Amino acid sequence: MKKALIAFLFLGLLGLGYWRWQSQQKPATQVASNPSAPAAATAPKAPIKGIASTLDEPAAVMPPATYAYKDNIVEVELSEYAGYAGLIYANGGLEPNENSYFFKTHGFKLKIALSESENWSPLNSGRLAVTATTADVLAVYANQMQVVVPVQTSYSRGADSIVVRESIKRINDLKGKILVASQFAESEFFLRYLAQEANLPVYNLQEREKPKSDGVNLHYADDPFIAGDVFAANLDEYAGFVGWEPKVSEVVEQAHGKAHVLVDNRNLLIIADVLMVNKGFAAQHPEVVKGLVDGTLYGNDVVRTDPTKAFAVLKKAFKWDEADSKANLAKVHLSNHPENLAFFGGAADAAGSFSSIYQTSLYAYANFVKHNVGPDRFINTQPLEAVKDHYTKQVANIEPIRTTQNAGIEGSPLLSRNVRFLFEPNSYQLAESAQNSKYYVDIKRLLDVSPGSTVLLRGHVDNGQVEDFRKKGGDALVRRMGLSAVQLSRDRANAVKSKLMKDYGIGAERIEIVGRGWDEPVGTSDENRRVEVYWFTVE
């Protein structure tokens, strides 16, 4: 009986405790269900998988030391890329061997390792003799590097691309949008270069930072392949990504019409691949550097003349079948001897030259590169001069790659920019000014860097007097003066064309003109007096 009473009391206390607990929960439940109650704060968005932190400067490189040459073997590190096909062909593969061109002609062997990792520190610190990079990326790390650049292996011609949502049709449409890139990679420079030509600033954002409305905004991934995956998984978040094949084709295919290639670099000579040699080693063994240059040019000539001769060695080195080799070799231009001389000999304003790409990169990365150094520090053309007698029959020949017909005169350009050329008052006579001279050079550079490209010059005049004309003579006077405005705007565009042809050697077939009068105002009187430059690349 006592046990039953104790059990009853225990259950009663348990029930009382449960009732009091329930009473404490009711207010929270009632508040949550009350429509007039204030809403809870919105939870922050979850981090986007694959996005990395934005760096304030390039990674530190190990201090310089001289590479130790052992057993007559030179250690080289390259990535899996068709632009090095000539070098690999001349070596007969990746492993050191006595049947290679390098050994038979110059008495040394190459041991080539493949890596997709950054190899700045191993080269600089003497653990590696030779590696490859692009002229734009070298500019970013230049102040830390003790290397020489004796040869250009190739131009990328279609390997790098900007992929965007379907609605985006030109570079200018990226204004205010966010794209994904790999920081300090050549594909990022490709975007920065085009944004720069469209007068769009580029902003580096940390994740969830609000994008700037007046320029192109970037988030970063650890490499271009991850950048493609991030874009593909977040099409609503990002306007596009910059990367290279085969990720580009994969992303476009999987997007099922929601994304397309805005532009690739098949006809833009701004991604130039070069070999870098450890500086101390190059100084001690100039004959090896000469042999390295000669073997690269020899291999380039063979593969450029008959790409099928490289298929077997590329299959062995990269595991590419014939279809892979053919497709990848079609996306590079293997440089010959006279093209190398032009590449290294060109001044900073010679589009497509080492100095031009290098300086453009310094400008594009001005906020990141501290204590920058000039391109001449790295150029060493003595080996090219030493082997010139081997290549006397070669000629420079870089032709545009065409896949479609060019756009019509008012079709879709790759990019456009407003340029305010200075004219004498109420005239189409160009003023003599430093500002005008700069714009002539800018237009010439666009045409030089892209074989086969054209520009459309669209002349405009101010519409500030339209209402005065209407008051004085009604719509009839407005129409008559409007025709005069069209003619003046056309004459001004034609004056620019004539100047470019006469003083800058640009062919008439590469410049189109049109006069738009005052029909397309953009702002103030000064802003309306302009010549738009539309740049059409070959597709």
ROTOR-189771 format. One record per residue (C-alpha): residue in three letters; y, x, z. Coordinates in steps of 0.05 Angstrom, whole numbers, padded with zeros to 5 digits, always signed. Each point is the difference from the previous one (the first is absolute). Layout:
# ROTOR-189771
ALAYXZ...
//
This chain:
# ROTOR-189771
MET+00000+00000+00000LYS+00047+00057+00017LYS-00017+00033-00066ALA+00017-00064-00037LEU+00066-00007+00037ILE+00019+00073-00015ALA-00018-00010-00073PHE+00043-00063-00002LEU+00060+00035+00031PHE-00008+00059-00048LEU-00001-00045-00061GLY+00061-00038+00027LEU+00039+00064+00008LEU-00021+00023-00070GLY+00023-00066-00030LEU+00068+00004+00036GLY+00010+00071-00027TYR-00016-00022-00070TRP+00049-00060+00006ARG+00057+00046+00023TRP-00015+00050-00055GLN+00003-00056-00052SER+00066-00024+00029GLN+00030+00069-00011GLN-00020+00000-00073LYS+00030-00067-00019PRO+00074+00020-00005ALA-00017+00055-00049THR-00041-00048-00042GLN+00055-00052+00001VAL+00054+00050-00020ALA-00042+00026-00058SER-00010-00070-00027ASN+00073-00021+00007PRO+00034-00001-00069SER+00068+00010+00031ALA-00020+00064+00037PRO+00026+00066-00029ALA-00048+00035-00047ALA-00035+00064+00021ALA+00026+00065-00030THR-00031+00019-00067ALA-00051+00054+00007PRO+00017+00064-00037LYS-00037+00011-00065ALA-00062+00042+00005PRO+00004+00071-00029ILE-00020+00004-00073LYS-00064+00039-00008GLY+00010+00065-00038ILE+00075+00009+00012ALA+00018+00068+00029SER+00063+00023+00035THR+00058+00024-00042LEU+00012+00075+00008ASP+00069+00029+00010GLU-00018+00065-00036PRO-00059+00032-00035ALA-00057+00027+00043ALA+00006+00071+00025VAL-00036+00054-00040MET-00034+00061+00030PRO+00040+00065-00005PRO-00010+00045-00061ALA-00053+00054-00007THR-00031+00036-00060TYR-00066-00024-00029ALA-00055+00052+00005TYR-00035+00011-00067LYS-00076+00010+00013ASP-00060+00013-00045ASN+00043-00009-00063ILE+00002-00076+00015VAL+00064-00041+00001GLU-00004-00063+00042VAL+00033-00061-00031GLU+00006-00071+00027LEU+00013-00060-00046SER-00006-00075+00002GLU-00043-00043-00045TYR+00050-00007-00057ALA-00004+00006-00076GLY+00063+00043-00001TYR-00042+00059+00023ALA-00053-00009-00054GLY+00022+00061-00039LEU-00005+00046+00061ILE-00069-00027+00018TYR-00024+00005-00072ALA+00023+00073-00003ASN-00039+00014+00064GLY-00062-00036-00025GLY+00000-00045+00061LEU+00018+00008+00073GLU-00043+00060+00021PRO+00016+00073-00012ASN-00040+00027-00059GLU-00001+00058-00050ASN+00000-00047-00060SER+00070-00027+00015TYR+00059+00017-00044PHE+00034+00029+00061PHE-00056+00051+00013LYS-00014+00018-00073THR+00074+00009-00018HIS+00032+00021+00065GLY-00056+00024+00046PHE+00006-00048+00059LYS-00034-00065+00020LEU+00026-00066+00025LYS-00031-00040+00057ILE+00028-00070-00006ALA-00006-00049+00058LEU+00018-00074-00005SER+00043-00034+00053GLU+00046-00059+00003SER+00032+00026+00064GLU+00067+00035+00004ASN-00012+00075-00007TRP+00070+00028+00012SER-00020+00037+00064PRO-00063+00034-00027LEU+00038+00026-00060ASN+00061+00022+00038SER-00039+00033+00056GLY-00045+00041-00046ARG-00065-00039+00008LEU+00005-00022-00073ALA+00025+00036-00063VAL+00018-00057-00046THR+00009-00075+00001ALA+00036-00052-00040THR+00057-00048+00013THR+00056-00035-00038ALA+00071+00026-00008ASP+00029-00058+00039VAL-00046+00009+00061LEU+00012+00075+00001ALA+00074-00014+00008VAL-00014-00039+00064TYR-00039+00057+00033ALA+00038+00058-00033ASN+00038+00026+00060GLN-00067+00015+00035MET-00038+00030-00059GLN-00011+00072-00023VAL-00031-00013-00069VAL+00012+00013-00073VAL-00009-00050-00057PRO-00023+00035-00064VAL-00026-00057-00043GLN+00003-00074-00013THR-00068-00031-00010SER+00020-00069-00023TYR+00044-00061+00002SER-00028-00064+00029ARG+00004-00052-00056GLY-00024-00066+00027ALA-00036+00021+00064ASP+00057-00023+00046SER+00024-00072+00001ILE+00042-00051+00035VAL-00038-00065+00012VAL+00040-00062+00018ARG-00006-00075+00009GLU-00002-00040-00064SER+00071-00026+00006ILE+00032+00070-00001LYS+00018+00024-00070ARG+00045+00061+00008ILE+00019+00053+00051ASN+00064-00037+00017ASP-00042-00059+00025LEU-00025+00043+00057LYS+00068-00005+00034GLY-00010-00026+00071LYS-00076+00003-00005ILE-00052+00041+00038LEU-00053+00044-00034VAL-00055+00044+00027ALA-00004+00074-00017SER-00029+00065+00026GLN+00057+00041+00029PHE+00019+00064-00038ALA-00054-00012-00053GLU+00018+00006-00074SER-00011-00074-00009GLU+00055-00014+00051PHE+00047+00047-00038PHE-00016-00039-00064LEU+00028-00063+00034ARG+00059+00038+00030TYR+00019+00028-00067LEU+00001-00067-00034ALA+00038-00034+00057GLN+00051+00057-00003GLU+00010-00012-00074ALA+00011-00074+00014ASN+00052+00017+00053LEU-00044-00028+00055PRO-00003+00036+00067VAL-00070+00009+00031TYR-00010-00016+00074ASN-00058+00023+00043LEU-00019-00053+00050GLN-00042+00000+00062GLU-00049-00058+00002ARG+00034-00067+00013GLU+00069+00030-00009LYS+00044-00048-00039PRO+00007+00020-00073LYS+00068+00019-00029SER+00026-00049-00052ASP+00035+00051-00045GLY-00057+00047-00017VAL-00075+00013-00004ASN-00037+00001+00067LEU-00063+00040+00014HIS-00057-00004+00050TYR-00049+00058+00000ALA-00076+00008+00000ASP-00038+00065+00009ASP-00017+00006-00074PRO+00012-00039-00064PHE-00070-00031+00001ILE+00014-00031+00069ALA+00068-00022-00026GLY-00035-00040-00054ASP-00047-00032+00050VAL+00059-00020+00044PHE+00037-00033-00057ALA-00063-00036-00025ALA-00012-00029+00069ASN+00073-00020+00012LEU+00028-00026-00066ASP+00047-00047+00037GLU+00027+00057+00043TYR+00010+00054-00053ALA+00031+00000-00070GLY-00044+00057-00024PHE-00028+00070+00011VAL+00003+00067-00035GLY-00064+00039-00012TRP-00047+00027-00052GLU-00065-00015-00036PRO-00052-00025+00011LYS+00031-00040+00058VAL+00054-00028-00045SER-00049-00034-00047GLU-00043-00024+00058VAL+00059-00034+00035VAL+00026-00033-00064GLU-00070-00026-00018GLN-00013-00028+00070ALA+00069-00034+00002HIS-00022-00049-00055GLY+00068-00005-00033LYS+00042+00005+00063ALA+00017+00073-00012HIS+00013+00045-00059VAL+00020+00071-00018LEU+00075+00001-00004VAL+00001+00071-00029ASP-00044+00061-00003ASN+00022+00071-00017ARG-00034+00008-00067ASN+00067+00008-00033LEU+00040+00028+00058LEU-00003+00076+00007ILE+00016+00003+00074ILE-00069+00014+00032ALA-00014+00073-00019ASP-00061+00036+00028VAL+00006+00074+00015LEU-00042+00055+00031MET+00026+00034+00063VAL-00023+00071+00018ASN+00006+00031+00069LYS+00062+00045-00006GLY-00028+00061+00034PHE-00063-00002-00042ALA+00040-00009-00064ALA+00042+00061+00016GLN-00061+00043+00014HIS-00041-00025-00060PRO+00046-00017-00059GLU-00058+00012-00048VAL-00039-00057+00033VAL+00059-00047-00007LYS+00006+00019-00073GLY-00075-00015-00010LEU+00007-00066+00038VAL+00057-00022-00047ASP-00037+00023-00062GLY-00064-00036+00019THR+00037-00064+00015LEU+00035+00001-00067TYR-00065+00018-00036GLY-00037-00058+00033ASN+00057-00048-00013ASP+00000+00019-00074VAL-00075-00012-00007VAL+00000-00067+00037ARG+00064-00023-00033THR-00029+00015-00069ASP-00069-00031+00014PRO-00005-00038+00066THR-00075-00010-00009LYS-00011+00074+00014ALA+00020-00013+00072PHE-00046-00059+00012ALA-00060+00041+00025VAL+00039+00043+00048LEU+00039-00061+00027LYS-00065-00037+00011LYS-00025+00059+00041ALA+00065+00010+00038PHE+00024-00072+00011LYS-00063-00041-00014TRP+00037-00035-00057ASP-00039-00030-00057GLU+00027+00006-00071ALA+00038-00065+00005ASP+00034+00023+00064SER+00018+00067-00030LYS+00028-00031-00063ALA+00042-00051+00039ASN+00027+00050+00051LEU+00016+00054-00052ALA+00040-00053-00038LYS+00046-00006+00060VAL+00022+00073+00002HIS+00036+00047-00047LEU-00029+00071+00005SER+00058+00048-00010ASN-00002+00057-00049HIS+00038+00066-00001PRO+00065-00021-00035GLU+00003-00063+00043ASN-00007+00044+00062LEU+00058+00044-00023ALA+00043-00062-00011PHE-00022-00029+00067PHE+00019+00061+00041GLY+00059+00021-00043GLY+00036-00067+00002ALA+00063-00007+00041ALA+00008-00051+00056ASP+00028-00050-00049ALA-00057+00009-00050ALA-00042-00062+00011GLY-00074+00013+00013SER+00011+00073+00019PHE-00023+00032+00065SER+00071+00009+00024SER+00021-00071-00019ILE-00060-00033+00035TYR+00008+00046+00061GLN+00075-00014+00008THR-00010-00074-00011SER-00052-00001+00055LEU+00048+00036+00048TYR+00051-00053-00015ALA-00050-00057+00009TYR-00024+00029+00067ALA+00069+00023+00024ASN-00009-00035+00068PHE-00066+00036+00014VAL+00006+00071-00028LYS+00041+00046+00044HIS+00022+00070-00022ASN-00024-00010-00071VAL-00010+00059-00047GLY+00009+00003-00076PRO-00055-00002-00053ASP+00011+00071-00024ARG-00031+00026+00064PHE-00069-00021-00026ILE+00002+00010-00075ASN-00036+00061-00027THR-00004+00001-00076GLN-00022+00072-00007PRO-00073-00019-00009LEU+00019-00050-00054GLU+00039+00054-00036ALA-00057+00048+00007VAL-00050-00045-00037LYS+00047-00028-00053ASP-00034+00038-00056HIS-00064-00041+00012TYR+00036-00065-00016THR+00048+00014-00058LYS-00028-00057-00042GLN+00012-00054+00053VAL+00059-00048-00004ALA+00029-00046+00052ASN-00020-00071-00015ILE+00006-00058+00050GLU-00003-00066-00036PRO+00011-00070+00028ILE-00064-00039+00016ARG+00004-00070-00030THR-00043-00059+00020THR+00045-00058-00021GLN+00061-00014-00043ASN+00068+00016+00030ALA+00039-00057+00030GLY+00055-00033-00042ILE+00072+00019+00006GLU+00012-00047+00059GLY-00071+00003+00026SER-00023+00022+00069PRO+00022+00071+00017LEU-00033+00043+00053LEU+00066+00004+00037SER+00074-00012-00010ARG+00063+00029+00031ASN+00074-00015-00005VAL+00043+00058-00023ARG+00076-00002+00000PHE+00021+00045-00057LEU+00074+00013-00001PHE+00039-00021-00063GLU+00072+00005-00020PRO+00035-00067+00018ASN-00017-00058-00047SER-00038+00049-00044TYR-00070+00024-00016GLN+00024+00072+00002LEU-00041+00035+00054ALA+00041+00038+00051GLU-00013+00073+00013SER-00026+00000+00071ALA-00052+00033+00044GLN-00027-00069+00017ASN-00014-00016-00073SER-00033+00068-00010LYS-00047-00013+00058TYR-00021-00066-00030TYR-00014+00031-00068VAL-00046+00051+00034ASP-00034-00055+00040ILE-00017-00039-00063LYS-00024+00062-00037ARG-00045+00016+00059LEU-00032-00069-00002LEU-00016+00009-00074ASP-00024+00072+00008VAL-00047-00015+00059SER-00035-00056-00038PRO-00024+00016-00071GLY+00013-00057-00048SER+00043-00040+00049THR+00064-00035-00021VAL+00063-00026+00033LEU+00039-00063-00013LEU+00075+00006+00014ARG+00028-00068+00018GLY+00076+00000-00001HIS+00041-00047+00045VAL+00074-00013+00011ASP+00039-00034+00055ASN+00007-00077+00000GLY+00063+00001+00044GLN+00046-00028-00055VAL-00043-00059-00022GLU+00039-00052+00039ASP+00067+00029-00025PHE-00026-00007-00072ARG-00021-00072+00014LYS+00069-00018+00028LYS+00035+00031-00060GLY-00043-00026-00057GLY-00057-00042+00028ASP-00073+00009-00016ALA+00015+00021-00072LEU+00037+00062+00024VAL-00054+00015+00051ARG-00053-00002-00055ARG+00042+00045-00046MET+00014+00050+00055GLY-00073-00004+00022LEU-00021+00025-00070SER+00050+00057+00007ALA-00030+00016+00068VAL-00070+00003-00030GLN+00025+00047-00054LEU+00035+00045+00051SER-00062+00003+00044ARG-00043+00017-00060ASP+00049+00054-00023ARG-00001+00030+00069ALA-00076+00002+00002ASN+00001+00030-00070ALA+00050+00054+00022VAL-00050+00021+00054LYS-00056+00001-00051SER+00041+00044-00047LYS+00016+00048+00056LEU-00073+00007+00019MET-00021+00012-00072LYS+00055+00049-00017ASP+00004+00042+00064TYR-00068-00009+00032GLY-00046+00000-00061ILE-00031-00068+00012GLY-00028-00035-00062ALA+00031-00066-00022GLU-00068-00033+00001ARG-00004+00009+00076ILE+00065-00037+00016GLU+00013-00074-00012ILE+00066-00035+00015VAL+00024-00071+00013GLY+00067-00030+00020ARG-00001-00055+00052GLY+00075-00009+00007TRP+00020-00034+00065ASP-00061-00047+00003GLU-00036+00036+00056PRO+00049+00016+00056VAL-00028+00033+00063GLY+00060+00005+00047THR+00069+00031+00000SER+00039+00020-00062ASP-00021+00072+00008GLU-00074-00019+00008ASN+00003-00044-00062ARG+00026+00056-00044ARG-00067+00034-00009VAL-00056+00022-00045GLU-00070-00020+00023VAL-00055+00049-00017TYR-00068-00032-00012TRP-00056+00052-00003PHE-00062-00018-00040THR-00061+00045+00007VAL-00057+00000-00050GLU-00057-00046+00021
//
